[in-house]
Structure formats: structure tokens, C-alpha cells
């Protein structure tokens, strides 16, 4: 398509020759003639001088480039829309593969595609245009919305609710039993039945091998627009708000509330029965044992304000030297005290 046509479809303004033919998209350092690229991070602005791309998406405030420009206030978002236009992702044909096992009273909407070796229990509803790839298991009584993508080897247990435009990557497990046991007099642990449910709201994406546990009673809920990375554990009874971001290997213990717009970097651990305030940001490998106020920016374990953690971490490498200095000072003080004691004893 021409650059002008592309600009209209992704909501940008053209500076330069709008008749240029655009055949694909690429990063700024790899782009070739005929391709579109973008710059959203100021670090890459210097690469504009040498890019071979035919056009570049730029923020309104960035100076002009040596090629045609698409102007927007959100260059990264515009580039994402451009990628969608040029993406060639194969979609299975609508219908149910003959190798799949479908239970009773299963209701599929329009243009639903169900791949081979899928197992669907009784009384399941699947919304319009949803794609279920091979080797997926869906338990009885589950509801899946419109325009969802469920990739291979996802396990969706019984009686769950999944909204519209949800993406579940390979290995996701929804509805596994929460970690609940009652200690008996003899010291053994009696399993508490986990019969609650899970609600995944609209526009949620769950990364590969992420697990969301069901509670004994009530629900575990993931709010609309939240994006969860690979290898994340969300325990029973957790409530995750809207537009929340969890990076890989994050773990949330049971019955915790994570409010809207929270961001956790990789390997963040959160204790149970606490509340993470709206807009909290936790850096990588932070451990959060207590509730946080809205807008907190925390790091370390136990989590403290990020600025305090940066100051503390700068001192860590000096601790051996400081320890040696303190020991030396202690010896000198002890020596002075001993001399004073002798001097007092000798004083007539």
C-alpha cells in the first residue's frame, strides 16, 4: 500500500512523498527500502541519519528525518497498528476438527475455529470468531467470549468465565486448585476443596505457562486490559485490577488485592492478604510483605521506596570496608578506655 493509505489507516500525518509504496515494517537499523520503521526512544534518534527505510514514524516533537515521515503523538502505538496491517498470521479454518472431542450442549458462535485434539466438556459456550488451537482442554460449564485466541496446550478448568478478546498463550492453566490445606491434630494436612471460580475480563493477555488458581469459595479475578507475562503465578482469591502489568516470574499470594494500573517488573513476590495501591510500581526482584499506598514506587526486600533502595544499594559494596573500619574504631575506643582506667587508678 502507499504511504498515504497507510497513514490514513493508522491515524498519522504524512510529511514527504505519500505515494511511496510500503511493503513491510522493520526496526530502524534493519529496515530496507520499501519498509516502514519508527523511533519512540530518544536513544535511537541518531540512527535516523543512516536508516535505509523509506519512511519512519516519529513523535511530533522529533526533528525531520532524511526520508518520508509519519507524524503522531504515539509512535510506538502507531507502529503496532502498522504491524497488524502487514502481519501474515495463519488462522485455522472455521469449524471443528474431526479429531476433537466435543461434549453435550456446546454452543459455538459464528466463525469459531477449533483445531485437532481439543477436548471440550459439556455446556460450554464459545463466542464469535474465537480460535481454539490444538491440544486445548476446556472444562464443563465454562464461558469463553468473542475474538479470543487460545493457543495449544492451554488447560481451562470447569465453570470459568473468560471475556472478549482474551489471549491465552501455550501452557496457561486456568482454574487449578488453590493451595489450601487445614492442619489436623496429628500434623497432617487435609485438602480444602477449591470450588470457587475464575473471571478473566475483556482484553486480558496471559503469557506462556502462567497459572491462575481458583479459590475454595468466591472468585479469582483478572481485570480488563491487564497483561501478564510468562511463568506468573496468581494464587487463589486474588483480585487484579484493570490495566495491570506483571512481568515474568511474578508471584501473588492468596487473597491479595492488586488495584488498577499497577506495574510489577520480573520476579516480584507479593505476600497474601494485602492491598497493592493503585499505580504502584515495583522494580525487578522486589519482595512486598505489606500493603502499599497508591502511587508507590518500591524496590528491594522488604520493599522500601525506590530512592531509599538506590541509596542503600550503593553502600552494599562498601560494607566489608565499613565493617573493618568499625572494628578498628572499636579496638581504638577500647584501648583509650583502658588507658583512662589505668590513668584514673594511678591518679593520687
C-alpha atoms as one frame of an Amber mdcrd trajectory, in Angstrom:
protein
   0.000   0.000   0.000   1.114   3.615  -0.430   2.426   5.612   2.495  -0.616
   7.891   2.276  -3.002   4.921   2.513  -1.034   3.527   5.436  -1.096   6.888
   7.218  -4.872   7.080   6.934  -5.299   3.578   8.349  -3.045   4.132  11.380
  -4.001   7.769  12.045  -0.794   9.625  11.137   0.096  12.732   9.113   2.407
  12.399   6.108   5.483  14.581   5.630   7.091  13.882   2.270   6.109  11.687
  -0.654   2.853   9.930   0.195   2.953   7.860  -2.997   5.861   5.693  -1.786
   4.955   2.004  -1.830   5.349   0.376   1.595   5.803  -3.405   1.569   6.601
  -4.149   5.211   7.909  -2.945   8.561  11.240  -3.379  10.380  13.437  -1.970
  13.141  15.291   1.215  12.342  18.692  -0.477  11.977  17.400  -3.388   9.888
  14.907  -1.572   7.659  15.410  -1.603   3.892  13.970   0.496   1.055  10.230
  -0.085   0.812   9.897  -0.661   4.553   8.481   1.465   7.364  10.241   1.895
  10.706   9.747   4.006  13.839  11.568   5.866  16.610   9.907   6.134  20.010
  13.000   6.067  22.259  15.272   9.146  22.060  18.322   6.823  22.213  17.623
   5.721  18.665  17.205   9.159  17.106  20.846   9.163  15.978  20.090   6.110
  13.820  17.744   8.220  11.700  20.716   9.619   9.790  21.725   6.194   8.460
  18.438   4.301   8.185  17.606   2.835   4.777  13.864   2.797   5.472  11.576
   4.551   3.009   9.562   6.105   5.843   9.672   6.461   9.607   7.041   7.062
  12.282   8.105   9.922  14.550   6.780  11.835  17.520   5.513  15.311  16.697
   8.451  16.868  18.591  11.283  14.966  16.832  13.140  16.807  14.040  12.600
  15.681  10.461  14.333  12.579   9.082  16.151  12.107   5.728  13.148  10.110
   4.466   9.375  10.446   4.457   7.817  10.821   7.912   4.546   9.786   9.539
   3.786  12.136  12.430   1.894  11.096  15.566   1.885  11.743  19.299   2.148
   7.969  19.916   4.737   6.497  17.523   5.005   3.127  19.271   1.227   2.614
  19.167   1.123   3.659  15.511   3.892   1.172  14.708   1.913  -1.574  16.448
  -1.078  -0.807  14.208   1.194  -0.890  11.149   2.491  -4.318  12.194  -1.085
  -5.570  12.348  -1.668  -4.458   8.767   1.353  -6.365   7.459   1.150  -9.399
   9.744   0.590 -12.705   7.998  -0.558 -14.907  10.867  -2.276 -18.087   9.657
  -5.731 -18.663  11.089  -7.338 -22.102  11.149 -10.442 -22.539   9.047 -13.740
 -22.122  10.843 -15.279 -25.323  12.137 -14.411 -28.206  14.430 -11.596 -30.575
  13.544 -12.704 -34.198  13.294 -10.046 -35.250  15.826 -11.541 -33.132  18.626
 -13.921 -34.355  21.337 -16.908 -32.082  21.926 -19.316 -32.573  24.836 -23.074
 -32.107  25.020 -24.753 -28.708  24.729 -21.649 -26.928  23.463 -22.601 -23.657
  21.750 -20.164 -22.042  19.316 -20.669 -18.610  17.786 -20.012 -17.547  14.221
 -16.696 -18.312  12.548 -15.271 -20.256  15.516 -12.231 -22.429  14.714 -11.415
 -25.482  16.843  -8.211 -27.335  15.982  -7.324 -31.029  16.352  -7.202 -32.930
  19.649  -9.210 -30.342  21.564 -11.356 -31.591  24.445 -14.439 -29.562  25.373
 -16.732 -30.548  28.237 -20.497 -30.264  28.456 -22.403 -26.960  28.494 -19.547
 -24.796  27.158 -20.143 -21.556  25.239 -17.590 -20.114  22.818 -18.124 -16.661
  21.304 -17.872 -15.464  17.711 -14.518 -15.570  15.866 -12.690 -17.299  18.716
  -9.835 -19.642  17.763  -9.004 -22.723  19.827  -5.711 -24.291  18.722  -4.748
 -27.955  19.105  -4.492 -29.891  22.379  -6.578 -27.444  24.424  -8.753 -28.726
  27.272 -11.888 -26.798  28.293 -13.884 -27.918  31.315 -17.649 -28.182  31.592
 -19.719 -25.055  32.143 -17.043 -22.616  31.003 -17.887 -19.453  29.053 -15.417
 -18.006  26.527 -16.125 -14.681  24.828 -15.743 -13.303  21.313 -12.484 -12.881
  19.351 -10.354 -14.878  21.773  -7.137 -16.750  20.920  -6.433 -19.908  22.908
  -3.107 -21.408  21.885  -2.018 -25.039  22.074  -1.777 -26.911  25.387  -3.862
 -24.451  27.380  -5.897 -26.019  30.207  -9.132 -24.250  31.143 -10.913 -25.911
  34.031 -14.657 -26.117  34.690 -17.090 -23.250  35.375 -14.807 -20.362  34.427
 -15.700 -17.110  32.687 -13.428 -15.616  30.026 -14.268 -12.281  28.415 -13.835
 -10.944  24.885 -10.520 -10.539  23.034  -8.609 -12.591  25.590  -5.313 -14.183
  24.523  -4.076 -17.301  26.308  -0.604 -18.422  25.290   0.607 -22.022  25.289
   0.739 -23.745  28.649  -1.613 -21.398  30.501  -3.540 -23.147  33.275  -6.769
 -21.514  34.439  -8.636 -22.889  37.423  -6.029 -25.125  39.009  -6.721 -25.728
  42.702  -5.641 -23.042  45.126  -3.007 -24.017  47.682  -5.307 -24.616  50.637
  -4.839 -27.166  53.430  -6.117 -27.437  57.010  -3.637 -28.760  59.579  -5.084
 -31.652  61.618  -4.268 -32.687  65.192  -1.922 -35.412  64.003   0.080 -32.883
  61.996  -1.197 -33.980  58.599  -2.740 -31.547  56.124  -6.317 -32.005  54.964
  -7.031 -30.652  51.472  -9.623 -27.867  51.384 -11.844 -28.337  48.318 -11.295
 -25.488  45.856 -14.740 -24.994  44.337 -14.659 -21.257  43.566 -14.333 -19.808
  40.076 -12.167 -17.532  37.948 -13.197 -14.477  35.935 -10.912 -13.197  33.192
 -12.256  -9.864  31.974 -12.019  -8.391  28.448  -8.718  -7.692  26.650  -6.540
  -9.694  29.046  -3.420 -11.471  27.775  -1.782 -14.298  29.727   1.749 -15.424
  28.850   3.029 -18.963  28.385   2.860 -21.287  31.416   1.124 -18.734  33.612
  -1.188 -20.222  36.256  -4.292 -18.640  37.788  -5.667 -20.618  40.755  -9.282
 -20.924  41.817 -10.248 -20.336  45.476 -12.174 -22.515  47.899 -15.087 -20.070
  47.663 -15.697 -16.874  45.719 -13.526 -15.978  42.733 -10.094 -15.079  41.450
 -10.421 -12.147  39.039  -8.133 -10.584  36.440  -9.328  -7.096  35.457  -9.900
  -5.765  31.956  -6.870  -4.825  29.894  -4.326  -6.467  32.197  -1.299  -8.077
  30.566   0.509 -10.893  32.351   3.846 -12.267  31.152   5.169 -15.852  31.075
   5.617 -18.011  34.196   3.468 -15.922  36.522   1.566 -17.399  39.476  -1.655
 -15.762  40.675  -2.948 -17.583  43.734  -6.482 -18.310  44.926  -8.813 -15.419
  45.668  -6.540 -12.716  44.252  -8.235  -9.705  42.667  -6.199  -7.980  39.954
  -7.459  -4.609  38.761  -7.587  -3.107  35.289  -4.590  -2.331  33.049  -2.196
  -4.128  35.397   1.187  -5.321  34.059   3.041  -8.325  35.547   6.420  -9.263
  34.048   7.769 -12.821  34.040   8.126 -14.938  37.200   5.999 -12.670  39.352
   4.077 -14.407  42.142   0.999 -13.141  44.008  -0.049 -14.975  47.172  -3.658
 -15.701  48.063  -6.413 -13.171  48.776  -4.319 -10.146  47.821  -5.886  -7.173
  46.040  -3.867  -5.536  43.259  -5.530  -2.271  42.291  -5.666  -0.662  38.823
  -2.565   0.376  36.827  -0.040  -1.494  38.974   3.256  -2.481  37.290   5.478
  -5.313  38.528   8.829  -5.981  36.874  10.234  -9.520  36.723  10.403 -11.811
  39.766   8.346  -9.610  42.057   6.896 -11.519  45.006   3.800 -10.346  46.892
   2.549 -11.673  50.230  -1.051 -12.713  50.814  -3.978 -10.794  52.312  -2.589
  -7.337  51.488  -3.562  -4.497  49.129  -1.279  -3.061  46.470  -2.405   0.525
  45.915  -3.410   1.903  42.537  -0.481   2.799  40.274   2.182   1.110  42.415
   5.404   0.256  40.567   7.776  -2.436  41.853  11.194  -2.977  40.259  12.643
  -6.412  39.482  13.046  -8.907  42.346  11.142  -6.767  44.823   9.506  -8.576
  47.724   6.350  -6.922  49.069   5.289  -8.206  52.523   2.898  -5.353  53.388
   0.261  -3.208  51.701   1.439  -0.243  49.627  -0.081   3.210  49.252  -1.415
   4.301  45.863   1.353   5.593  43.607   4.183   3.876  45.491   7.498   3.174
  43.729   9.250   0.392  45.618  12.298  -1.867  45.384  14.190  -4.483  47.398
  13.157  -6.852  50.167  11.403  -5.930  52.263  10.129  -3.362  49.796  11.110
   0.235  50.554  10.807   3.429  48.488  12.918   3.115  45.360  15.001   6.210
  46.133  15.952   4.801  49.565  16.777   1.444  47.998  19.081   3.067  45.427
  20.963   4.859  48.200  21.230   1.658  50.230  22.359  -0.482  47.308  25.155
   1.999  46.587  26.518   1.259  50.071  26.331  -2.552  49.811  29.689  -2.988
  48.070  31.364  -0.873  50.757  30.058  -2.966  53.661  33.244  -5.088  54.117
  35.346  -1.912  54.233  32.903  -0.246  56.636  32.865  -3.348  58.858  36.658
  -3.299  59.039  36.594   0.417  59.869  34.043  -0.095  62.663  36.092  -2.970
  64.133  39.215  -0.776  64.085  37.322   2.062  65.765  36.004  -0.330  68.415
  39.567  -1.505  69.183  40.819   2.069  69.423  37.961   3.097  71.712  38.571
   0.046  73.913  42.291   0.905  74.110  41.513   4.524  75.049  39.062   3.390
  77.726  41.679   1.008  79.141  44.266   3.799  79.296  41.793   6.117  81.008
  41.038   3.436  83.557  44.751   2.988  84.319  45.288   6.748  84.484  42.435
   7.164  86.958  43.804   4.325  89.097  47.300   5.911  89.207  45.996   9.372
  89.984  46.871  10.300  93.647
